Amino acid sequence: MTEIQPADIRILGGNPDDTEIAAVTAVLTAALDELAGEHRRAQSTGPSAWQRSQRTLRSPLRGDWHSYGH
């Protein structure tokens, strides 16, 4: 597990107490952790649906497939 670094958060208005500052810090830290996790998952999932759809077309079928099922 990585060491948690102190957040660089500045409160510019109001008069929050220590509990309110701790709550805001916890929410922002959790949101950033979630975004970082989504970013890591997006990087490790492989090709996207768009990339997979760009593969080359397969070659035509050979043989007497026109009479199949007749």
PDB file of N, CA, C, O and CB in Angstrom:
ATOM      1  N   MET A   1       0.844  -1.180   0.000  1.00  0.00           N
ATOM      2  CA  MET A   1       0.000   0.000   0.000  1.00  0.00           C
ATOM      3  C   MET A   1       0.885   1.239   0.000  1.00  0.00           C
ATOM      4  O   MET A   1       1.924   1.270   0.660  1.00  0.00           O
ATOM      5  CB  MET A   1      -0.958   0.001   1.218  1.00  0.00           C
ATOM      6  N   THR A   2       0.476   2.236  -0.729  1.00  0.00           N
ATOM      7  CA  THR A   2       1.274   3.458  -0.807  1.00  0.00           C
ATOM      8  C   THR A   2       0.979   4.374   0.370  1.00  0.00           C
ATOM      9  O   THR A   2      -0.099   4.342   0.963  1.00  0.00           O
ATOM     10  CB  THR A   2       1.007   4.192  -2.126  1.00  0.00           C
ATOM     11  N   GLU A   3       1.956   5.175   0.678  1.00  0.00           N
ATOM     12  CA  GLU A   3       1.794   6.130   1.777  1.00  0.00           C
ATOM     13  C   GLU A   3       0.909   7.282   1.315  1.00  0.00           C
ATOM     14  O   GLU A   3       1.069   7.779   0.201  1.00  0.00           O
ATOM     15  CB  GLU A   3       3.174   6.659   2.268  1.00  0.00           C
ATOM     16  N   ILE A   4       0.001   7.697   2.143  1.00  0.00           N
ATOM     17  CA  ILE A   4      -0.911   8.794   1.819  1.00  0.00           C
ATOM     18  C   ILE A   4      -0.185  10.111   2.022  1.00  0.00           C
ATOM     19  O   ILE A   4       0.379  10.370   3.085  1.00  0.00           O
ATOM     20  CB  ILE A   4      -2.200   8.734   2.689  1.00  0.00           C
ATOM     21  N   GLN A   5      -0.208  10.935   0.991  1.00  0.00           N
ATOM     22  CA  GLN A   5       0.415  12.251   1.051  1.00  0.00           C
ATOM     23  C   GLN A   5      -0.618  13.267   1.534  1.00  0.00           C
ATOM     24  O   GLN A   5      -1.807  13.113   1.254  1.00  0.00           O
ATOM     25  CB  GLN A   5       0.991  12.660  -0.338  1.00  0.00           C
ATOM     26  N   PRO A   6      -0.189  14.291   2.247  1.00  0.00           N
ATOM     27  CA  PRO A   6      -1.135  15.322   2.682  1.00  0.00           C
ATOM     28  C   PRO A   6      -1.739  16.045   1.480  1.00  0.00           C
ATOM     29  O   PRO A   6      -1.056  16.323   0.494  1.00  0.00           O
ATOM     30  CB  PRO A   6      -0.441  16.331   3.614  1.00  0.00           C
ATOM     31  N   ALA A   7      -2.995  16.335   1.581  1.00  0.00           N
ATOM     32  CA  ALA A   7      -3.698  17.006   0.487  1.00  0.00           C
ATOM     33  C   ALA A   7      -3.382  18.498   0.498  1.00  0.00           C
ATOM     34  O   ALA A   7      -3.196  19.105   1.553  1.00  0.00           O
ATOM     35  CB  ALA A   7      -5.223  16.777   0.594  1.00  0.00           C
ATOM     36  N   ASP A   8      -3.326  19.064  -0.683  1.00  0.00           N
ATOM     37  CA  ASP A   8      -3.104  20.503  -0.816  1.00  0.00           C
ATOM     38  C   ASP A   8      -4.466  21.149  -1.050  1.00  0.00           C
ATOM     39  O   ASP A   8      -4.824  21.494  -2.176  1.00  0.00           O
ATOM     40  CB  ASP A   8      -2.095  20.834  -1.992  1.00  0.00           C
ATOM     41  N   ILE A   9      -5.211  21.305   0.030  1.00  0.00           N
ATOM     42  CA  ILE A   9      -6.570  21.854  -0.029  1.00  0.00           C
ATOM     43  C   ILE A   9      -6.587  23.149   0.763  1.00  0.00           C
ATOM     44  O   ILE A   9      -6.112  23.206   1.898  1.00  0.00           O
ATOM     45  CB  ILE A   9      -7.632  20.837   0.529  1.00  0.00           C
ATOM     46  N   ARG A  10      -7.141  24.188   0.150  1.00  0.00           N
ATOM     47  CA  ARG A  10      -7.275  25.465   0.848  1.00  0.00           C
ATOM     48  C   ARG A  10      -8.756  25.787   0.997  1.00  0.00           C
ATOM     49  O   ARG A  10      -9.511  25.722   0.027  1.00  0.00           O
ATOM     50  CB  ARG A  10      -6.531  26.607   0.087  1.00  0.00           C
ATOM     51  N   ILE A  11      -9.159  26.125   2.179  1.00  0.00           N
ATOM     52  CA  ILE A  11     -10.521  26.564   2.454  1.00  0.00           C
ATOM     53  C   ILE A  11     -10.521  28.085   2.332  1.00  0.00           C
ATOM     54  O   ILE A  11      -9.831  28.777   3.080  1.00  0.00           O
ATOM     55  CB  ILE A  11     -11.020  26.087   3.884  1.00  0.00           C
ATOM     56  N   LEU A  12     -11.301  28.599   1.381  1.00  0.00           N
ATOM     57  CA  LEU A  12     -11.257  30.034   1.100  1.00  0.00           C
ATOM     58  C   LEU A  12     -12.392  30.825   1.740  1.00  0.00           C
ATOM     59  O   LEU A  12     -12.354  32.056   1.757  1.00  0.00           O
ATOM     60  CB  LEU A  12     -11.284  30.252  -0.377  1.00  0.00           C
ATOM     61  N   GLY A  13     -13.384  30.146   2.258  1.00  0.00           N
ATOM     62  CA  GLY A  13     -14.501  30.880   2.841  1.00  0.00           C
ATOM     63  C   GLY A  13     -15.139  30.102   3.974  1.00  0.00           C
ATOM     64  O   GLY A  13     -14.877  28.915   4.166  1.00  0.00           O
ATOM     65  N   GLY A  14     -15.965  30.787   4.705  1.00  0.00           N
ATOM     66  CA  GLY A  14     -16.648  30.142   5.821  1.00  0.00           C
ATOM     67  C   GLY A  14     -15.742  29.987   7.021  1.00  0.00           C
ATOM     68  O   GLY A  14     -14.643  30.538   7.077  1.00  0.00           O
ATOM     69  N   ASN A  15     -16.228  29.232   7.968  1.00  0.00           N
ATOM     70  CA  ASN A  15     -15.473  28.996   9.194  1.00  0.00           C
ATOM     71  C   ASN A  15     -15.652  27.535   9.604  1.00  0.00           C
ATOM     72  O   ASN A  15     -16.255  27.253  10.639  1.00  0.00           O
ATOM     73  CB  ASN A  15     -15.935  29.960  10.336  1.00  0.00           C
ATOM     74  N   PRO A  16     -15.125  26.590   8.786  1.00  0.00           N
ATOM     75  CA  PRO A  16     -15.330  25.179   9.102  1.00  0.00           C
ATOM     76  C   PRO A  16     -14.502  24.756  10.312  1.00  0.00           C
ATOM     77  O   PRO A  16     -13.403  25.256  10.553  1.00  0.00           O
ATOM     78  CB  PRO A  16     -14.976  24.309   7.895  1.00  0.00           C
ATOM     79  N   ASP A  17     -15.072  23.814  11.064  1.00  0.00           N
ATOM     80  CA  ASP A  17     -14.301  23.272  12.189  1.00  0.00           C
ATOM     81  C   ASP A  17     -13.487  22.074  11.682  1.00  0.00           C
ATOM     82  O   ASP A  17     -13.574  21.711  10.509  1.00  0.00           O
ATOM     83  CB  ASP A  17     -15.249  22.851  13.384  1.00  0.00           C
ATOM     84  N   ASP A  18     -12.707  21.472  12.563  1.00  0.00           N
ATOM     85  CA  ASP A  18     -11.814  20.374  12.183  1.00  0.00           C
ATOM     86  C   ASP A  18     -12.587  19.176  11.626  1.00  0.00           C
ATOM     87  O   ASP A  18     -12.117  18.512  10.702  1.00  0.00           O
ATOM     88  CB  ASP A  18     -10.980  19.937  13.385  1.00  0.00           C
ATOM     89  N   THR A  19     -13.759  18.898  12.178  1.00  0.00           N
ATOM     90  CA  THR A  19     -14.564  17.778  11.716  1.00  0.00           C
ATOM     91  C   THR A  19     -15.040  18.000  10.276  1.00  0.00           C
ATOM     92  O   THR A  19     -15.009  17.075   9.464  1.00  0.00           O
ATOM     93  CB  THR A  19     -15.764  17.568  12.646  1.00  0.00           C
ATOM     94  N   GLU A  20     -15.472  19.203   9.965  1.00  0.00           N
ATOM     95  CA  GLU A  20     -15.928  19.508   8.608  1.00  0.00           C
ATOM     96  C   GLU A  20     -14.776  19.444   7.608  1.00  0.00           C
ATOM     97  O   GLU A  20     -14.941  18.945   6.495  1.00  0.00           O
ATOM     98  CB  GLU A  20     -16.581  20.893   8.565  1.00  0.00           C
ATOM     99  N   ILE A  21     -13.630  19.941   8.002  1.00  0.00           N
ATOM    100  CA  ILE A  21     -12.455  19.874   7.121  1.00  0.00           C
ATOM    101  C   ILE A  21     -12.067  18.416   6.892  1.00  0.00           C
ATOM    102  O   ILE A  21     -11.728  18.037   5.771  1.00  0.00           O
ATOM    103  CB  ILE A  21     -11.257  20.667   7.729  1.00  0.00           C
ATOM    104  N   ALA A  22     -12.111  17.609   7.920  1.00  0.00           N
ATOM    105  CA  ALA A  22     -11.793  16.185   7.780  1.00  0.00           C
ATOM    106  C   ALA A  22     -12.783  15.497   6.847  1.00  0.00           C
ATOM    107  O   ALA A  22     -12.391  14.653   6.041  1.00  0.00           O
ATOM    108  CB  ALA A  22     -11.794  15.495   9.153  1.00  0.00           C
ATOM    109  N   ALA A  23     -14.060  15.848   6.951  1.00  0.00           N
ATOM    110  CA  ALA A  23     -15.079  15.242   6.092  1.00  0.00           C
ATOM    111  C   ALA A  23     -14.853  15.612   4.628  1.00  0.00           C
ATOM    112  O   ALA A  23     -14.919  14.748   3.753  1.00  0.00           O
ATOM    113  CB  ALA A  23     -16.484  15.681   6.537  1.00  0.00           C
ATOM    114  N   VAL A  24     -14.589  16.877   4.358  1.00  0.00           N
ATOM    115  CA  VAL A  24     -14.337  17.319   2.986  1.00  0.00           C
ATOM    116  C   VAL A  24     -13.087  16.646   2.436  1.00  0.00           C
ATOM    117  O   VAL A  24     -13.075  16.207   1.286  1.00  0.00           O
ATOM    118  CB  VAL A  24     -14.190  18.853   2.925  1.00  0.00           C
ATOM    119  N   THR A  25     -12.048  16.560   3.236  1.00  0.00           N
ATOM    120  CA  THR A  25     -10.813  15.912   2.813  1.00  0.00           C
ATOM    121  C   THR A  25     -11.052  14.437   2.491  1.00  0.00           C
ATOM    122  O   THR A  25     -10.535  13.929   1.495  1.00  0.00           O
ATOM    123  CB  THR A  25      -9.742  16.050   3.899  1.00  0.00           C
ATOM    124  N   ALA A  26     -11.824  13.754   3.319  1.00  0.00           N
ATOM    125  CA  ALA A  26     -12.120  12.337   3.087  1.00  0.00           C
ATOM    126  C   ALA A  26     -12.897  12.143   1.791  1.00  0.00           C
ATOM    127  O   ALA A  26     -12.594  11.229   1.024  1.00  0.00           O
ATOM    128  CB  ALA A  26     -12.911  11.754   4.264  1.00  0.00           C
ATOM    129  N   VAL A  27     -13.892  12.985   1.535  1.00  0.00           N
ATOM    130  CA  VAL A  27     -14.699  12.867   0.316  1.00  0.00           C
ATOM    131  C   VAL A  27     -13.843  13.130  -0.917  1.00  0.00           C
ATOM    132  O   VAL A  27     -13.916  12.380  -1.891  1.00  0.00           O
ATOM    133  CB  VAL A  27     -15.893  13.846   0.356  1.00  0.00           C
ATOM    134  N   LEU A  28     -13.037  14.179  -0.888  1.00  0.00           N
ATOM    135  CA  LEU A  28     -12.195  14.495  -2.042  1.00  0.00           C
ATOM    136  C   LEU A  28     -11.144  13.415  -2.289  1.00  0.00           C
ATOM    137  O   LEU A  28     -10.865  13.070  -3.437  1.00  0.00           O
ATOM    138  CB  LEU A  28     -11.513  15.844  -1.842  1.00  0.00           C
ATOM    139  N   THR A  29     -10.567  12.888  -1.226  1.00  0.00           N
ATOM    140  CA  THR A  29      -9.575  11.821  -1.366  1.00  0.00           C
ATOM    141  C   THR A  29     -10.213  10.577  -1.970  1.00  0.00           C
ATOM    142  O   THR A  29      -9.626   9.953  -2.854  1.00  0.00           O
ATOM    143  CB  THR A  29      -8.940  11.487  -0.003  1.00  0.00           C
ATOM    144  N   ALA A  30     -11.405  10.205  -1.510  1.00  0.00           N
ATOM    145  CA  ALA A  30     -12.096   9.030  -2.053  1.00  0.00           C
ATOM    146  C   ALA A  30     -12.443   9.234  -3.527  1.00  0.00           C
ATOM    147  O   ALA A  30     -12.309   8.312  -4.332  1.00  0.00           O
ATOM    148  CB  ALA A  30     -13.375   8.735  -1.244  1.00  0.00           C
ATOM    149  N   ALA A  31     -12.887  10.436  -3.879  1.00  0.00           N
ATOM    150  CA  ALA A  31     -13.228  10.718  -5.277  1.00  0.00           C
ATOM    151  C   ALA A  31     -11.989  10.620  -6.171  1.00  0.00           C
ATOM    152  O   ALA A  31     -12.055  10.057  -7.263  1.00  0.00           O
ATOM    153  CB  ALA A  31     -13.865  12.119  -5.403  1.00  0.00           C
ATOM    154  N   LEU A  32     -10.871  11.163  -5.713  1.00  0.00           N
ATOM    155  CA  LEU A  32      -9.636  11.082  -6.492  1.00  0.00           C
ATOM    156  C   LEU A  32      -9.134   9.650  -6.609  1.00  0.00           C
ATOM    157  O   LEU A  32      -8.644   9.255  -7.668  1.00  0.00           O
ATOM    158  CB  LEU A  32      -8.562  11.954  -5.864  1.00  0.00           C
ATOM    159  N   ASP A  33      -9.247   8.869  -5.543  1.00  0.00           N
ATOM    160  CA  ASP A  33      -8.855   7.455  -5.590  1.00  0.00           C
ATOM    161  C   ASP A  33      -9.716   6.693  -6.596  1.00  0.00           C
ATOM    162  O   ASP A  33      -9.209   5.854  -7.340  1.00  0.00           O
ATOM    163  CB  ASP A  33      -8.974   6.811  -4.189  1.00  0.00           C
ATOM    164  N   GLU A  34     -11.004   6.980  -6.618  1.00  0.00           N
ATOM    165  CA  GLU A  34     -11.906   6.314  -7.560  1.00  0.00           C
ATOM    166  C   GLU A  34     -11.547   6.674  -9.007  1.00  0.00           C
ATOM    167  O   GLU A  34     -11.514   5.806  -9.879  1.00  0.00           O
ATOM    168  CB  GLU A  34     -13.372   6.699  -7.263  1.00  0.00           C
ATOM    169  N   LEU A  35     -11.284   7.938  -9.247  1.00  0.00           N
ATOM    170  CA  LEU A  35     -10.891   8.354 -10.599  1.00  0.00           C
ATOM    171  C   LEU A  35      -9.576   7.702 -11.024  1.00  0.00           C
ATOM    172  O   LEU A  35      -9.422   7.292 -12.174  1.00  0.00           O
ATOM    173  CB  LEU A  35     -10.763   9.881 -10.670  1.00  0.00           C
ATOM    174  N   ALA A  36      -8.644   7.612 -10.099  1.00  0.00           N
ATOM    175  CA  ALA A  36      -7.361   6.981 -10.418  1.00  0.00           C
ATOM    176  C   ALA A  36      -7.565   5.503 -10.737  1.00  0.00           C
ATOM    177  O   ALA A  36      -6.928   4.973 -11.647  1.00  0.00           O
ATOM    178  CB  ALA A  36      -6.364   7.145  -9.245  1.00  0.00           C
ATOM    179  N   GLY A  37      -8.439   4.840 -10.005  1.00  0.00           N
ATOM    180  CA  GLY A  37      -8.736   3.437 -10.277  1.00  0.00           C
ATOM    181  C   GLY A  37      -9.381   3.251 -11.637  1.00  0.00           C
ATOM    182  O   GLY A  37      -9.040   2.318 -12.363  1.00  0.00           O
ATOM    183  N   GLU A  38     -10.312   4.130 -11.990  1.00  0.00           N
ATOM    184  CA  GLU A  38     -10.947   4.062 -13.306  1.00  0.00           C
ATOM    185  C   GLU A  38      -9.914   4.272 -14.406  1.00  0.00           C
ATOM    186  O   GLU A  38      -9.952   3.605 -15.440  1.00  0.00           O
ATOM    187  CB  GLU A  38     -12.071   5.109 -13.422  1.00  0.00           C
ATOM    188  N   HIS A  39      -9.004   5.190 -14.180  1.00  0.00           N
ATOM    189  CA  HIS A  39      -7.956   5.468 -15.166  1.00  0.00           C
ATOM    190  C   HIS A  39      -7.069   4.233 -15.349  1.00  0.00           C
ATOM    191  O   HIS A  39      -6.730   3.882 -16.479  1.00  0.00           O
ATOM    192  CB  HIS A  39      -7.100   6.692 -14.729  1.00  0.00           C
ATOM    193  N   ARG A  40      -6.693   3.575 -14.258  1.00  0.00           N
ATOM    194  CA  ARG A  40      -5.865   2.372 -14.353  1.00  0.00           C
ATOM    195  C   ARG A  40      -6.607   1.260 -15.071  1.00  0.00           C
ATOM    196  O   ARG A  40      -6.012   0.554 -15.885  1.00  0.00           O
ATOM    197  CB  ARG A  40      -5.435   1.903 -12.962  1.00  0.00           C
ATOM    198  N   ARG A  41      -7.912   1.084 -14.784  1.00  0.00           N
ATOM    199  CA  ARG A  41      -8.694   0.040 -15.457  1.00  0.00           C
ATOM    200  C   ARG A  41      -8.819   0.328 -16.945  1.00  0.00           C
ATOM    201  O   ARG A  41      -8.740  -0.593 -17.758  1.00  0.00           O
ATOM    202  CB  ARG A  41     -10.091  -0.079 -14.827  1.00  0.00           C
ATOM    203  N   ALA A  42      -9.010   1.577 -17.314  1.00  0.00           N
ATOM    204  CA  ALA A  42      -9.145   1.938 -18.722  1.00  0.00           C
ATOM    205  C   ALA A  42      -7.853   1.658 -19.484  1.00  0.00           C
ATOM    206  O   ALA A  42      -7.893   1.303 -20.662  1.00  0.00           O
ATOM    207  CB  ALA A  42      -9.531   3.414 -18.861  1.00  0.00           C
ATOM    208  N   GLN A  43      -6.737   1.811 -18.838  1.00  0.00           N
ATOM    209  CA  GLN A  43      -5.452   1.574 -19.494  1.00  0.00           C
ATOM    210  C   GLN A  43      -5.162   0.096 -19.648  1.00  0.00           C
ATOM    211  O   GLN A  43      -4.449  -0.288 -20.574  1.00  0.00           O
ATOM    212  CB  GLN A  43      -4.335   2.234 -18.717  1.00  0.00           C
ATOM    213  N   SER A  44      -5.690  -0.750 -18.769  1.00  0.00           N
ATOM    214  CA  SER A  44      -5.323  -2.160 -18.773  1.00  0.00           C
ATOM    215  C   SER A  44      -6.382  -3.072 -19.372  1.00  0.00           C
ATOM    216  O   SER A  44      -6.235  -4.292 -19.291  1.00  0.00           O
ATOM    217  CB  SER A  44      -5.033  -2.599 -17.384  1.00  0.00           C
ATOM    218  N   THR A  45      -7.437  -2.541 -19.969  1.00  0.00           N
ATOM    219  CA  THR A  45      -8.505  -3.394 -20.465  1.00  0.00           C
ATOM    220  C   THR A  45      -8.282  -3.881 -21.890  1.00  0.00           C
ATOM    221  O   THR A  45      -9.056  -4.713 -22.364  1.00  0.00           O
ATOM    222  CB  THR A  45      -9.800  -2.664 -20.392  1.00  0.00           C
ATOM    223  N   GLY A  46      -7.279  -3.412 -22.581  1.00  0.00           N
ATOM    224  CA  GLY A  46      -7.040  -3.845 -23.945  1.00  0.00           C
ATOM    225  C   GLY A  46      -7.768  -2.953 -24.931  1.00  0.00           C
ATOM    226  O   GLY A  46      -8.146  -1.829 -24.603  1.00  0.00           O
ATOM    227  N   PRO A  47      -7.963  -3.461 -26.146  1.00  0.00           N
ATOM    228  CA  PRO A  47      -8.574  -2.618 -27.174  1.00  0.00           C
ATOM    229  C   PRO A  47     -10.035  -2.294 -26.866  1.00  0.00           C
ATOM    230  O   PRO A  47     -10.764  -3.105 -26.295  1.00  0.00           O
ATOM    231  CB  PRO A  47      -8.476  -3.300 -28.526  1.00  0.00           C
ATOM    232  N   SER A  48     -10.436  -1.100 -27.256  1.00  0.00           N
ATOM    233  CA  SER A  48     -11.817  -0.682 -27.055  1.00  0.00           C
ATOM    234  C   SER A  48     -12.703  -1.317 -28.128  1.00  0.00           C
ATOM    235  O   SER A  48     -12.196  -1.923 -29.072  1.00  0.00           O
ATOM    236  CB  SER A  48     -11.936   0.868 -27.088  1.00  0.00           C
ATOM    237  N   ALA A  49     -14.004  -1.182 -27.988  1.00  0.00           N
ATOM    238  CA  ALA A  49     -14.934  -1.704 -28.982  1.00  0.00           C
ATOM    239  C   ALA A  49     -14.659  -1.059 -30.338  1.00  0.00           C
ATOM    240  O   ALA A  49     -14.738  -1.727 -31.369  1.00  0.00           O
ATOM    241  CB  ALA A  49     -16.396  -1.455 -28.548  1.00  0.00           C
ATOM    242  N   TRP A  50     -14.343   0.204 -30.344  1.00  0.00           N
ATOM    243  CA  TRP A  50     -14.033   0.893 -31.595  1.00  0.00           C
ATOM    244  C   TRP A  50     -12.782   0.289 -32.241  1.00  0.00           C
ATOM    245  O   TRP A  50     -12.760   0.051 -33.448  1.00  0.00           O
ATOM    246  CB  TRP A  50     -13.835   2.405 -31.344  1.00  0.00           C
ATOM    247  N   GLN A  51     -11.767   0.046 -31.456  1.00  0.00           N
ATOM    248  CA  GLN A  51     -10.541  -0.527 -31.999  1.00  0.00           C
ATOM    249  C   GLN A  51     -10.781  -1.942 -32.524  1.00  0.00           C
ATOM    250  O   GLN A  51     -10.246  -2.314 -33.569  1.00  0.00           O
ATOM    251  CB  GLN A  51      -9.443  -0.539 -30.932  1.00  0.00           C
ATOM    252  N   ARG A  52     -11.583  -2.733 -31.805  1.00  0.00           N
ATOM    253  CA  ARG A  52     -11.876  -4.087 -32.266  1.00  0.00           C
ATOM    254  C   ARG A  52     -12.664  -4.072 -33.568  1.00  0.00           C
ATOM    255  O   ARG A  52     -12.483  -4.962 -34.400  1.00  0.00           O
ATOM    256  CB  ARG A  52     -12.647  -4.853 -31.200  1.00  0.00           C
ATOM    257  N   SER A  53     -13.532  -3.089 -33.766  1.00  0.00           N
ATOM    258  CA  SER A  53     -14.347  -3.041 -34.978  1.00  0.00           C
ATOM    259  C   SER A  53     -13.531  -2.635 -36.194  1.00  0.00           C
ATOM    260  O   SER A  53     -14.011  -2.760 -37.321  1.00  0.00           O
ATOM    261  CB  SER A  53     -15.503  -2.079 -34.794  1.00  0.00           C
ATOM    262  N   GLN A  54     -12.319  -2.156 -35.997  1.00  0.00           N
ATOM    263  CA  GLN A  54     -11.495  -1.705 -37.104  1.00  0.00           C
ATOM    264  C   GLN A  54     -10.648  -2.822 -37.703  1.00  0.00           C
ATOM    265  O   GLN A  54      -9.808  -2.555 -38.562  1.00  0.00           O
ATOM    266  CB  GLN A  54     -10.607  -0.587 -36.650  1.00  0.00           C
ATOM    267  N   ARG A  55     -10.846  -4.052 -37.278  1.00  0.00           N
ATOM    268  CA  ARG A  55     -10.060  -5.143 -37.835  1.00  0.00           C
ATOM    269  C   ARG A  55     -10.438  -5.356 -39.302  1.00  0.00           C
ATOM    270  O   ARG A  55     -11.495  -4.906 -39.742  1.00  0.00           O
ATOM    271  CB  ARG A  55     -10.273  -6.440 -37.021  1.00  0.00           C
ATOM    272  N   THR A  56      -9.607  -6.018 -40.032  1.00  0.00           N
ATOM    273  CA  THR A  56      -9.840  -6.205 -41.459  1.00  0.00           C
ATOM    274  C   THR A  56     -11.002  -7.157 -41.693  1.00  0.00           C
ATOM    275  O   THR A  56     -11.310  -7.999 -40.850  1.00  0.00           O
ATOM    276  CB  THR A  56      -8.579  -6.730 -42.145  1.00  0.00           C
ATOM    277  N   LEU A  57     -11.634  -7.016 -42.834  1.00  0.00           N
ATOM    278  CA  LEU A  57     -12.731  -7.899 -43.202  1.00  0.00           C
ATOM    279  C   LEU A  57     -12.186  -9.267 -43.563  1.00  0.00           C
ATOM    280  O   LEU A  57     -11.075  -9.385 -44.080  1.00  0.00           O
ATOM    281  CB  LEU A  57     -13.542  -7.313 -44.371  1.00  0.00           C
ATOM    282  N   ARG A  58     -12.966 -10.293 -43.291  1.00  0.00           N
ATOM    283  CA  ARG A  58     -12.472 -11.619 -43.632  1.00  0.00           C
ATOM    284  C   ARG A  58     -12.666 -11.863 -45.120  1.00  0.00           C
ATOM    285  O   ARG A  58     -13.476 -11.204 -45.773  1.00  0.00           O
ATOM    286  CB  ARG A  58     -13.189 -12.708 -42.800  1.00  0.00           C
ATOM    287  N   SER A  59     -11.928 -12.795 -45.630  1.00  0.00           N
ATOM    288  CA  SER A  59     -11.998 -13.083 -47.064  1.00  0.00           C
ATOM    289  C   SER A  59     -13.312 -13.793 -47.391  1.00  0.00           C
ATOM    290  O   SER A  59     -13.924 -14.394 -46.507  1.00  0.00           O
ATOM    291  CB  SER A  59     -10.789 -13.946 -47.510  1.00  0.00           C
ATOM    292  N   PRO A  60     -13.752 -13.731 -48.651  1.00  0.00           N
ATOM    293  CA  PRO A  60     -15.010 -14.378 -49.032  1.00  0.00           C
ATOM    294  C   PRO A  60     -14.926 -15.891 -48.872  1.00  0.00           C
ATOM    295  O   PRO A  60     -13.847 -16.478 -48.943  1.00  0.00           O
ATOM    296  CB  PRO A  60     -15.373 -14.026 -50.475  1.00  0.00           C
ATOM    297  N   LEU A  61     -16.077 -16.509 -48.655  1.00  0.00           N
ATOM    298  CA  LEU A  61     -16.132 -17.961 -48.536  1.00  0.00           C
ATOM    299  C   LEU A  61     -15.868 -18.597 -49.891  1.00  0.00           C
ATOM    300  O   LEU A  61     -16.271 -18.062 -50.924  1.00  0.00           O
ATOM    301  CB  LEU A  61     -17.498 -18.417 -47.979  1.00  0.00           C
ATOM    302  N   ARG A  62     -15.207 -19.713 -49.887  1.00  0.00           N
ATOM    303  CA  ARG A  62     -14.910 -20.443 -51.115  1.00  0.00           C
ATOM    304  C   ARG A  62     -15.842 -21.648 -51.198  1.00  0.00           C
ATOM    305  O   ARG A  62     -16.311 -22.152 -50.177  1.00  0.00           O
ATOM    306  CB  ARG A  62     -13.410 -20.888 -51.163  1.00  0.00           C
ATOM    307  N   GLY A  63     -16.099 -22.093 -52.389  1.00  0.00           N
ATOM    308  CA  GLY A  63     -16.872 -23.314 -52.574  1.00  0.00           C
ATOM    309  C   GLY A  63     -18.310 -23.027 -52.957  1.00  0.00           C
ATOM    310  O   GLY A  63     -18.665 -21.908 -53.327  1.00  0.00           O
ATOM    311  N   ASP A  64     -19.126 -24.060 -52.860  1.00  0.00           N
ATOM    312  CA  ASP A  64     -20.516 -23.984 -53.302  1.00  0.00           C
ATOM    313  C   ASP A  64     -21.429 -23.656 -52.125  1.00  0.00           C
ATOM    314  O   ASP A  64     -22.345 -24.421 -51.825  1.00  0.00           O
ATOM    315  CB  ASP A  64     -20.948 -25.308 -53.964  1.00  0.00           C
ATOM    316  N   TRP A  65     -21.195 -22.548 -51.464  1.00  0.00           N
ATOM    317  CA  TRP A  65     -22.006 -22.196 -50.299  1.00  0.00           C
ATOM    318  C   TRP A  65     -23.345 -21.611 -50.692  1.00  0.00           C
ATOM    319  O   TRP A  65     -24.234 -21.528 -49.845  1.00  0.00           O
ATOM    320  CB  TRP A  65     -21.265 -21.218 -49.423  1.00  0.00           C
ATOM    321  N   HIS A  66     -23.537 -21.193 -51.962  1.00  0.00           N
ATOM    322  CA  HIS A  66     -24.802 -20.616 -52.418  1.00  0.00           C
ATOM    323  C   HIS A  66     -25.949 -21.628 -52.342  1.00  0.00           C
ATOM    324  O   HIS A  66     -27.102 -21.255 -52.126  1.00  0.00           O
ATOM    325  CB  HIS A  66     -24.658 -20.101 -53.849  1.00  0.00           C
ATOM    326  N   SER A  67     -25.623 -22.908 -52.523  1.00  0.00           N
ATOM    327  CA  SER A  67     -26.681 -23.925 -52.535  1.00  0.00           C
ATOM    328  C   SER A  67     -26.936 -24.508 -51.148  1.00  0.00           C
ATOM    329  O   SER A  67     -27.731 -25.437 -51.006  1.00  0.00           O
ATOM    330  CB  SER A  67     -26.318 -25.044 -53.500  1.00  0.00           C
ATOM    331  N   TYR A  68     -26.283 -23.984 -50.144  1.00  0.00           N
ATOM    332  CA  TYR A  68     -26.449 -24.499 -48.788  1.00  0.00           C
ATOM    333  C   TYR A  68     -27.893 -24.302 -48.339  1.00  0.00           C
ATOM    334  O   TYR A  68     -28.427 -23.196 -48.424  1.00  0.00           O
ATOM    335  CB  TYR A  68     -25.472 -23.801 -47.807  1.00  0.00           C
ATOM    336  N   GLY A  69     -28.517 -25.362 -47.867  1.00  0.00           N
ATOM    337  CA  GLY A  69     -29.877 -25.273 -47.351  1.00  0.00           C
ATOM    338  C   GLY A  69     -30.951 -25.398 -48.405  1.00  0.00           C
ATOM    339  O   GLY A  69     -32.133 -25.335 -48.068  1.00  0.00           O
ATOM    340  N   HIS A  70     -30.600 -25.571 -49.654  1.00  0.00           N
ATOM    341  CA  HIS A  70     -31.614 -25.730 -50.709  1.00  0.00           C
ATOM    342  C   HIS A  70     -31.899 -27.174 -50.959  1.00  0.00           C
ATOM    343  O   HIS A  70     -32.724 -27.501 -51.812  1.00  0.00           O
ATOM    344  CB  HIS A  70     -31.170 -25.067 -51.999  1.00  0.00           C
TER     345      HIS A  70
END
